[in-house]
Amino acid sequence: MDKRPNIILLMADQMRGDCLGIAGHSDVKTPFLDALAAEGVRYENAYSACPTCV
């Protein structure tokens, strides 16, 4: 059996990094993304030097 991890990379367009329930946003409800983030790895200090949108 393969021992490699399953990796899912989610990338959203037009969404600020703090617009997740798990990030503490009081108005935004994201239960499914919150569950994925709680069970996996969440990188809170990511940085993009050259955004490709907006």
N, CA, C and O atoms as a Tripos MOL2 file, in Angstrom:
@<TRIPOS>MOLECULE
protein
  216   215    54     0     0
PROTEIN
NO_CHARGES

@<TRIPOS>ATOM
      1 N           0.8370   -1.1800    0.0000 N.3       1 MET1
      2 CA          0.0000    0.0000    0.0000 C.3       1 MET1
      3 C           0.8840    1.2460    0.0000 C.2       1 MET1
      4 O           1.9130    1.2920    0.6740 O.2       1 MET1
      5 N           0.4690    2.2480   -0.7610 N.am      2 ASP2
      6 CA          1.2140    3.4990   -0.8590 C.3       2 ASP2
      7 C           1.1940    4.2650    0.4570 C.2       2 ASP2
      8 O           0.1420    4.3750    1.0860 O.2       2 ASP2
      9 N           2.3270    4.7930    0.8810 N.am      3 LYS3
     10 CA          2.4220    5.5760    2.1140 C.3       3 LYS3
     11 C           2.4750    7.0760    1.8550 C.2       3 LYS3
     12 O           2.6810    7.8620    2.7800 O.2       3 LYS3
     13 N           2.2880    7.4780    0.5900 N.am      4 ARG4
     14 CA          2.3010    8.8970    0.2760 C.3       4 ARG4
     15 C           1.0370    9.5590    0.8250 C.2       4 ARG4
     16 O          -0.0290    8.9420    0.8210 O.2       4 ARG4
     17 N           1.1400   10.8130    1.2990 N.am      5 PRO5
     18 CA         -0.0390   11.4970    1.8460 C.3       5 PRO5
     19 C          -0.9710   11.9790    0.7360 C.2       5 PRO5
     20 O          -0.5440   12.2170   -0.3940 O.2       5 PRO5
     21 N          -2.2330   12.1160    1.0740 N.am      6 ASN6
     22 CA         -3.1930   12.7540    0.1740 C.3       6 ASN6
     23 C          -3.0990   14.2550    0.4120 C.2       6 ASN6
     24 O          -3.1950   14.7150    1.5500 O.2       6 ASN6
     25 N          -2.9120   15.0080   -0.6460 N.am      7 ILE7
     26 CA         -2.7620   16.4550   -0.5240 C.3       7 ILE7
     27 C          -3.8260   17.1360   -1.3670 C.2       7 ILE7
     28 O          -3.9990   16.8270   -2.5460 O.2       7 ILE7
     29 N          -4.5390   18.0720   -0.7390 N.am      8 ILE8
     30 CA         -5.5170   18.8990   -1.4390 C.3       8 ILE8
     31 C          -5.0850   20.3480   -1.2540 C.2       8 ILE8
     32 O          -4.9300   20.8140   -0.1250 O.2       8 ILE8
     33 N          -4.8940   21.0480   -2.3470 N.am      9 LEU9
     34 CA         -4.5310   22.4590   -2.3010 C.3       9 LEU9
     35 C          -5.7310   23.2530   -2.7860 C.2       9 LEU9
     36 O          -6.1120   23.1640   -3.9530 O.2       9 LEU9
     37 N          -6.3240   24.0270   -1.8920 N.am     10 LEU10
     38 CA         -7.4760   24.8520   -2.2430 C.3      10 LEU10
     39 C          -7.0160   26.2790   -2.4610 C.2      10 LEU10
     40 O          -6.3320   26.8610   -1.6190 O.2      10 LEU10
     41 N          -7.3950   26.8320   -3.5930 N.am     11 MET11
     42 CA         -7.0470   28.2150   -3.8980 C.3      11 MET11
     43 C          -8.3250   28.9360   -4.3090 C.2      11 MET11
     44 O          -9.0370   28.4950   -5.2110 O.2      11 MET11
     45 N          -8.6020   30.0300   -3.6480 N.am     12 ALA12
     46 CA         -9.8160   30.7970   -3.9510 C.3      12 ALA12
     47 C          -9.4470   32.1290   -4.5820 C.2      12 ALA12
     48 O          -8.4510   32.7520   -4.2130 O.2      12 ALA12
     49 N         -10.2520   32.5510   -5.5250 N.am     13 ASP13
     50 CA        -10.0550   33.8310   -6.1720 C.3      13 ASP13
     51 C         -10.9940   34.8490   -5.5290 C.2      13 ASP13
     52 O         -12.1480   34.5310   -5.2440 O.2      13 ASP13
     53 N         -10.5200   36.0440   -5.3030 N.am     14 GLN14
     54 CA        -11.3180   37.1320   -4.7390 C.3      14 GLN14
     55 C         -11.7510   36.8580   -3.3010 C.2      14 GLN14
     56 O         -12.8710   37.2030   -2.9250 O.2      14 GLN14
     57 N         -10.8950   36.2500   -2.4980 N.am     15 MET15
     58 CA        -11.2330   35.9520   -1.1060 C.3      15 MET15
     59 C         -10.0500   36.3080   -0.2190 C.2      15 MET15
     60 O          -8.9450   35.8010   -0.4150 O.2      15 MET15
     61 N         -10.2820   37.1790    0.7540 N.am     16 ARG16
     62 CA         -9.2040   37.5340    1.6860 C.3      16 ARG16
     63 C          -8.8850   36.3430    2.5830 C.2      16 ARG16
     64 O          -9.7310   35.4770    2.8110 O.2      16 ARG16
     65 N          -7.6720   36.3120    3.0810 N.am     17 GLY17
     66 CA         -7.2270   35.2090    3.9180 C.3      17 GLY17
     67 C          -7.9510   35.0950    5.2510 C.2      17 GLY17
     68 O          -8.0080   34.0100    5.8280 O.2      17 GLY17
     69 N          -8.5000   36.1900    5.7470 N.am     18 ASP18
     70 CA         -9.1870   36.1350    7.0490 C.3      18 ASP18
     71 C         -10.6830   35.8820    6.9090 C.2      18 ASP18
     72 O         -11.4040   35.9240    7.9050 O.2      18 ASP18
     73 N         -11.1590   35.6240    5.7090 N.am     19 CYS19
     74 CA        -12.6000   35.3900    5.4870 C.3      19 CYS19
     75 C         -12.9570   33.9220    5.6280 C.2      19 CYS19
     76 O         -13.5430   33.3220    4.7270 O.2      19 CYS19
     77 N         -12.6000   33.3580    6.7570 N.am     20 LEU20
     78 CA        -12.9490   31.9780    7.1090 C.3      20 LEU20
     79 C         -13.4200   31.9600    8.5480 C.2      20 LEU20
     80 O         -12.9260   32.7200    9.3820 O.2      20 LEU20
     81 N         -14.3670   31.0990    8.8350 N.am     21 GLY21
     82 CA        -14.8180   30.9700   10.2180 C.3      21 GLY21
     83 C         -13.6910   30.5460   11.1460 C.2      21 GLY21
     84 O         -13.5960   31.0350   12.2720 O.2      21 GLY21
     85 N         -12.8360   29.6410   10.6820 N.am     22 ILE22
     86 CA        -11.7340   29.1470   11.5160 C.3      22 ILE22
     87 C         -10.6900   30.2390   11.7740 C.2      22 ILE22
     88 O          -9.9050   30.1380   12.7160 O.2      22 ILE22
     89 N         -10.6830   31.2830   10.9340 N.am     23 ALA23
     90 CA         -9.7560   32.4020   11.1230 C.3      23 ALA23
     91 C         -10.3210   33.4340   12.0870 C.2      23 ALA23
     92 O          -9.6650   34.4310   12.3900 O.2      23 ALA23
     93 N         -11.5500   33.1950   12.5740 N.am     24 GLY24
     94 CA        -12.1340   34.0850   13.5600 C.3      24 GLY24
     95 C         -13.0670   35.1450   13.0010 C.2      24 GLY24
     96 O         -13.4830   36.0480   13.7270 O.2      24 GLY24
     97 N         -13.4020   35.0460   11.7180 N.am     25 HIS25
     98 CA        -14.3230   36.0340   11.1360 C.3      25 HIS25
     99 C         -15.7100   35.8170   11.7270 C.2      25 HIS25
    100 O         -16.2170   34.6950   11.7430 O.2      25 HIS25
    101 N         -16.3140   36.8860   12.2070 N.am     26 SER26
    102 CA        -17.5900   36.7530   12.9200 C.3      26 SER26
    103 C         -18.8000   36.6340   11.9950 C.2      26 SER26
    104 O         -19.8310   36.1080   12.4160 O.2      26 SER26
    105 N         -18.7120   37.0960   10.7660 N.am     27 ASP27
    106 CA        -19.8670   37.0860    9.8660 C.3      27 ASP27
    107 C         -19.8380   35.9850    8.8070 C.2      27 ASP27
    108 O         -20.8890   35.5380    8.3460 O.2      27 ASP27
    109 N         -18.6520   35.5530    8.4240 N.am     28 VAL28
    110 CA        -18.5270   34.5750    7.3470 C.3      28 VAL28
    111 C         -18.6930   33.1690    7.9130 C.2      28 VAL28
    112 O         -18.0480   32.8090    8.8980 O.2      28 VAL28
    113 N         -19.5580   32.3780    7.2880 N.am     29 LYS29
    114 CA        -19.8040   30.9960    7.7160 C.3      29 LYS29
    115 C         -19.2350   30.0490    6.6610 C.2      29 LYS29
    116 O         -19.7310   29.9950    5.5360 O.2      29 LYS29
    117 N         -18.1990   29.3070    7.0280 N.am     30 THR30
    118 CA        -17.5470   28.3680    6.1100 C.3      30 THR30
    119 C         -17.3440   27.0260    6.8110 C.2      30 THR30
    120 O         -16.2010   26.6380    7.0540 O.2      30 THR30
    121 N         -18.4180   26.3040    7.1450 N.am     31 PRO31
    122 CA        -18.2770   25.0920    7.9490 C.3      31 PRO31
    123 C         -17.4510   23.9860    7.2930 C.2      31 PRO31
    124 O         -16.7010   23.2950    7.9830 O.2      31 PRO31
    125 N         -17.5710   23.8040    5.9860 N.am     32 PHE32
    126 CA        -16.8280   22.7300    5.3310 C.3      32 PHE32
    127 C         -15.3430   23.0580    5.2210 C.2      32 PHE32
    128 O         -14.5000   22.1880    5.4450 O.2      32 PHE32
    129 N         -15.0160   24.2980    4.8800 N.am     33 LEU33
    130 CA        -13.6110   24.7040    4.8460 C.3      33 LEU33
    131 C         -13.0100   24.6890    6.2470 C.2      33 LEU33
    132 O         -11.8430   24.3360    6.4190 O.2      33 LEU33
    133 N         -13.8010   25.0700    7.2510 N.am     34 ASP34
    134 CA        -13.3280   25.0430    8.6380 C.3      34 ASP34
    135 C         -13.0040   23.6160    9.0700 C.2      34 ASP34
    136 O         -12.0040   23.3870    9.7490 O.2      34 ASP34
    137 N         -13.8400   22.6610    8.6830 N.am     35 ALA35
    138 CA        -13.6020   21.2580    9.0430 C.3      35 ALA35
    139 C         -12.3350   20.7340    8.3740 C.2      35 ALA35
    140 O         -11.5380   20.0410    9.0070 O.2      35 ALA35
    141 N         -12.1480   21.0620    7.0950 N.am     36 LEU36
    142 CA        -10.9160   20.6480    6.4070 C.3      36 LEU36
    143 C          -9.6850   21.2510    7.0720 C.2      36 LEU36
    144 O          -8.6790   20.5670    7.2630 O.2      36 LEU36
    145 N          -9.7650   22.5270    7.4230 N.am     37 ALA37
    146 CA         -8.6320   23.2090    8.0500 C.3      37 ALA37
    147 C          -8.3460   22.6470    9.4370 C.2      37 ALA37
    148 O          -7.1860   22.5500    9.8370 O.2      37 ALA37
    149 N          -9.3840   22.2780   10.1710 N.am     38 ALA38
    150 CA         -9.1960   21.7460   11.5280 C.3      38 ALA38
    151 C          -8.5460   20.3660   11.5170 C.2      38 ALA38
    152 O          -7.8290   20.0060   12.4510 O.2      38 ALA38
    153 N          -8.7970   19.5940   10.4570 N.am     39 GLU39
    154 CA         -8.2530   18.2290   10.3910 C.3      39 GLU39
    155 C          -6.9330   18.1570    9.6370 C.2      39 GLU39
    156 O          -6.2610   17.1260    9.6580 O.2      39 GLU39
    157 N          -6.5570   19.2410    8.9730 N.am     40 GLY40
    158 CA         -5.3460   19.2160    8.1550 C.3      40 GLY40
    159 C          -4.3320   20.2510    8.6190 C.2      40 GLY40
    160 O          -4.2060   20.5380    9.8090 O.2      40 GLY40
    161 N          -3.6270   20.7930    7.6650 N.am     41 VAL41
    162 CA         -2.6160   21.8090    7.9260 C.3      41 VAL41
    163 C          -3.0980   23.1180    7.3090 C.2      41 VAL41
    164 O          -3.5280   23.1550    6.1570 O.2      41 VAL41
    165 N          -3.0200   24.1770    8.0840 N.am     42 ARG42
    166 CA         -3.4350   25.4960    7.6070 C.3      42 ARG42
    167 C          -2.2580   26.4450    7.7410 C.2      42 ARG42
    168 O          -1.7360   26.6470    8.8370 O.2      42 ARG42
    169 N          -1.8430   27.0240    6.6290 N.am     43 TYR43
    170 CA         -0.7260   27.9530    6.6330 C.3      43 TYR43
    171 C          -1.2680   29.3700    6.7860 C.2      43 TYR43
    172 O          -1.8840   29.9040    5.8630 O.2      43 TYR43
    173 N          -1.0450   29.9690    7.9240 N.am     44 GLU44
    174 CA         -1.6090   31.2790    8.2360 C.3      44 GLU44
    175 C          -0.7130   32.4380    7.8070 C.2      44 GLU44
    176 O          -1.1690   33.5810    7.7850 O.2      44 GLU44
    177 N           0.5300   32.1790    7.4710 N.am     45 ASN45
    178 CA          1.4660   33.2570    7.1490 C.3      45 ASN45
    179 C           1.9380   33.1990    5.7010 C.2      45 ASN45
    180 O           3.0880   33.5270    5.4120 O.2      45 ASN45
    181 N           1.0670   32.7880    4.7940 N.am     46 ALA46
    182 CA          1.4300   32.7340    3.3850 C.3      46 ALA46
    183 C           1.5220   34.1560    2.8320 C.2      46 ALA46
    184 O           0.8800   35.0740    3.3400 O.2      46 ALA46
    185 N           2.3210   34.3200    1.7970 N.am     47 TYR47
    186 CA          2.5380   35.6460    1.2200 C.3      47 TYR47
    187 C           2.6540   35.5200   -0.2870 C.2      47 TYR47
    188 O           3.2940   34.5970   -0.7910 O.2      47 TYR47
    189 N           2.0480   36.4260   -0.9940 N.am     48 SER48
    190 CA          2.1690   36.4800   -2.4380 C.3      48 SER48
    191 C           2.8030   37.8150   -2.8190 C.2      48 SER48
    192 O           2.2280   38.8720   -2.5560 O.2      48 SER48
    193 N           3.9630   37.7740   -3.4270 N.am     49 ALA49
    194 CA          4.6510   39.0050   -3.8050 C.3      49 ALA49
    195 C           4.0030   39.6500   -5.0290 C.2      49 ALA49
    196 O           4.1410   40.8530   -5.2510 O.2      49 ALA49
    197 N           3.3060   38.8520   -5.8090 N.am     50 CYS50
    198 CA          2.6960   39.3630   -7.0360 C.3      50 CYS50
    199 C           1.3320   38.7220   -7.2260 C.2      50 CYS50
    200 O           1.2280   37.6980   -7.9010 O.2      50 CYS50
    201 N           0.2820   39.2980   -6.6490 N.am     51 PRO51
    202 CA         -1.0540   38.7260   -6.8220 C.3      51 PRO51
    203 C          -1.4420   38.7040   -8.3050 C.2      51 PRO51
    204 O          -1.0880   39.6120   -9.0570 O.2      51 PRO51
    205 N          -2.1470   37.6960   -8.7050 N.am     52 THR52
    206 CA         -2.5210   37.5580  -10.1120 C.3      52 THR52
    207 C          -3.9530   37.9650  -10.3800 C.2      52 THR52
    208 O          -4.4400   37.7870  -11.4960 O.2      52 THR52
    209 N          -4.6420   38.5090   -9.3880 N.am     53 CYS53
    210 CA         -6.0190   38.9380   -9.5990 C.3      53 CYS53
    211 C          -6.2520   40.2630   -8.8840 C.2      53 CYS53
    212 O          -5.3760   40.7560   -8.1750 O.2      53 CYS53
    213 N          -7.3940   40.8140   -9.0680 N.am     54 VAL54
    214 CA         -7.8800   42.0620   -8.4780 C.3      54 VAL54
    215 C          -7.1800   43.2500   -9.0700 C.2      54 VAL54
    216 O          -7.4640   44.3870   -8.6910 O.2      54 VAL54
@<TRIPOS>BOND
     1     1     2 1
     2     2     3 1
     3     3     4 2
     4     3     5 am
     5     5     6 1
     6     6     7 1
     7     7     8 2
     8     7     9 am
     9     9    10 1
    10    10    11 1
    11    11    12 2
    12    11    13 am
    13    13    14 1
    14    14    15 1
    15    15    16 2
    16    15    17 am
    17    17    18 1
    18    18    19 1
    19    19    20 2
    20    19    21 am
    21    21    22 1
    22    22    23 1
    23    23    24 2
    24    23    25 am
    25    25    26 1
    26    26    27 1
    27    27    28 2
    28    27    29 am
    29    29    30 1
    30    30    31 1
    31    31    32 2
    32    31    33 am
    33    33    34 1
    34    34    35 1
    35    35    36 2
    36    35    37 am
    37    37    38 1
    38    38    39 1
    39    39    40 2
    40    39    41 am
    41    41    42 1
    42    42    43 1
    43    43    44 2
    44    43    45 am
    45    45    46 1
    46    46    47 1
    47    47    48 2
    48    47    49 am
    49    49    50 1
    50    50    51 1
    51    51    52 2
    52    51    53 am
    53    53    54 1
    54    54    55 1
    55    55    56 2
    56    55    57 am
    57    57    58 1
    58    58    59 1
    59    59    60 2
    60    59    61 am
    61    61    62 1
    62    62    63 1
    63    63    64 2
    64    63    65 am
    65    65    66 1
    66    66    67 1
    67    67    68 2
    68    67    69 am
    69    69    70 1
    70    70    71 1
    71    71    72 2
    72    71    73 am
    73    73    74 1
    74    74    75 1
    75    75    76 2
    76    75    77 am
    77    77    78 1
    78    78    79 1
    79    79    80 2
    80    79    81 am
    81    81    82 1
    82    82    83 1
    83    83    84 2
    84    83    85 am
    85    85    86 1
    86    86    87 1
    87    87    88 2
    88    87    89 am
    89    89    90 1
    90    90    91 1
    91    91    92 2
    92    91    93 am
    93    93    94 1
    94    94    95 1
    95    95    96 2
    96    95    97 am
    97    97    98 1
    98    98    99 1
    99    99   100 2
   100    99   101 am
   101   101   102 1
   102   102   103 1
   103   103   104 2
   104   103   105 am
   105   105   106 1
   106   106   107 1
   107   107   108 2
   108   107   109 am
   109   109   110 1
   110   110   111 1
   111   111   112 2
   112   111   113 am
   113   113   114 1
   114   114   115 1
   115   115   116 2
   116   115   117 am
   117   117   118 1
   118   118   119 1
   119   119   120 2
   120   119   121 am
   121   121   122 1
   122   122   123 1
   123   123   124 2
   124   123   125 am
   125   125   126 1
   126   126   127 1
   127   127   128 2
   128   127   129 am
   129   129   130 1
   130   130   131 1
   131   131   132 2
   132   131   133 am
   133   133   134 1
   134   134   135 1
   135   135   136 2
   136   135   137 am
   137   137   138 1
   138   138   139 1
   139   139   140 2
   140   139   141 am
   141   141   142 1
   142   142   143 1
   143   143   144 2
   144   143   145 am
   145   145   146 1
   146   146   147 1
   147   147   148 2
   148   147   149 am
   149   149   150 1
   150   150   151 1
   151   151   152 2
   152   151   153 am
   153   153   154 1
   154   154   155 1
   155   155   156 2
   156   155   157 am
   157   157   158 1
   158   158   159 1
   159   159   160 2
   160   159   161 am
   161   161   162 1
   162   162   163 1
   163   163   164 2
   164   163   165 am
   165   165   166 1
   166   166   167 1
   167   167   168 2
   168   167   169 am
   169   169   170 1
   170   170   171 1
   171   171   172 2
   172   171   173 am
   173   173   174 1
   174   174   175 1
   175   175   176 2
   176   175   177 am
   177   177   178 1
   178   178   179 1
   179   179   180 2
   180   179   181 am
   181   181   182 1
   182   182   183 1
   183   183   184 2
   184   183   185 am
   185   185   186 1
   186   186   187 1
   187   187   188 2
   188   187   189 am
   189   189   190 1
   190   190   191 1
   191   191   192 2
   192   191   193 am
   193   193   194 1
   194   194   195 1
   195   195   196 2
   196   195   197 am
   197   197   198 1
   198   198   199 1
   199   199   200 2
   200   199   201 am
   201   201   202 1
   202   202   203 1
   203   203   204 2
   204   203   205 am
   205   205   206 1
   206   206   207 1
   207   207   208 2
   208   207   209 am
   209   209   210 1
   210   210   211 1
   211   211   212 2
   212   211   213 am
   213   213   214 1
   214   214   215 1
   215   215   216 2
@<TRIPOS>SUBSTRUCTURE
     1 MET1         2 RESIDUE 1 A MET
     2 ASP2         6 RESIDUE 1 A ASP
     3 LYS3        10 RESIDUE 1 A LYS
     4 ARG4        14 RESIDUE 1 A ARG
     5 PRO5        18 RESIDUE 1 A PRO
     6 ASN6        22 RESIDUE 1 A ASN
     7 ILE7        26 RESIDUE 1 A ILE
     8 ILE8        30 RESIDUE 1 A ILE
     9 LEU9        34 RESIDUE 1 A LEU
    10 LEU10       38 RESIDUE 1 A LEU
    11 MET11       42 RESIDUE 1 A MET
    12 ALA12       46 RESIDUE 1 A ALA
    13 ASP13       50 RESIDUE 1 A ASP
    14 GLN14       54 RESIDUE 1 A GLN
    15 MET15       58 RESIDUE 1 A MET
    16 ARG16       62 RESIDUE 1 A ARG
    17 GLY17       66 RESIDUE 1 A GLY
    18 ASP18       70 RESIDUE 1 A ASP
    19 CYS19       74 RESIDUE 1 A CYS
    20 LEU20       78 RESIDUE 1 A LEU
    21 GLY21       82 RESIDUE 1 A GLY
    22 ILE22       86 RESIDUE 1 A ILE
    23 ALA23       90 RESIDUE 1 A ALA
    24 GLY24       94 RESIDUE 1 A GLY
    25 HIS25       98 RESIDUE 1 A HIS
    26 SER26      102 RESIDUE 1 A SER
    27 ASP27      106 RESIDUE 1 A ASP
    28 VAL28      110 RESIDUE 1 A VAL
    29 LYS29      114 RESIDUE 1 A LYS
    30 THR30      118 RESIDUE 1 A THR
    31 PRO31      122 RESIDUE 1 A PRO
    32 PHE32      126 RESIDUE 1 A PHE
    33 LEU33      130 RESIDUE 1 A LEU
    34 ASP34      134 RESIDUE 1 A ASP
    35 ALA35      138 RESIDUE 1 A ALA
    36 LEU36      142 RESIDUE 1 A LEU
    37 ALA37      146 RESIDUE 1 A ALA
    38 ALA38      150 RESIDUE 1 A ALA
    39 GLU39      154 RESIDUE 1 A GLU
    40 GLY40      158 RESIDUE 1 A GLY
    41 VAL41      162 RESIDUE 1 A VAL
    42 ARG42      166 RESIDUE 1 A ARG
    43 TYR43      170 RESIDUE 1 A TYR
    44 GLU44      174 RESIDUE 1 A GLU
    45 ASN45      178 RESIDUE 1 A ASN
    46 ALA46      182 RESIDUE 1 A ALA
    47 TYR47      186 RESIDUE 1 A TYR
    48 SER48      190 RESIDUE 1 A SER
    49 ALA49      194 RESIDUE 1 A ALA
    50 CYS50      198 RESIDUE 1 A CYS
    51 PRO51      202 RESIDUE 1 A PRO
    52 THR52      206 RESIDUE 1 A THR
    53 CYS53      210 RESIDUE 1 A CYS
    54 VAL54      214 RESIDUE 1 A VAL
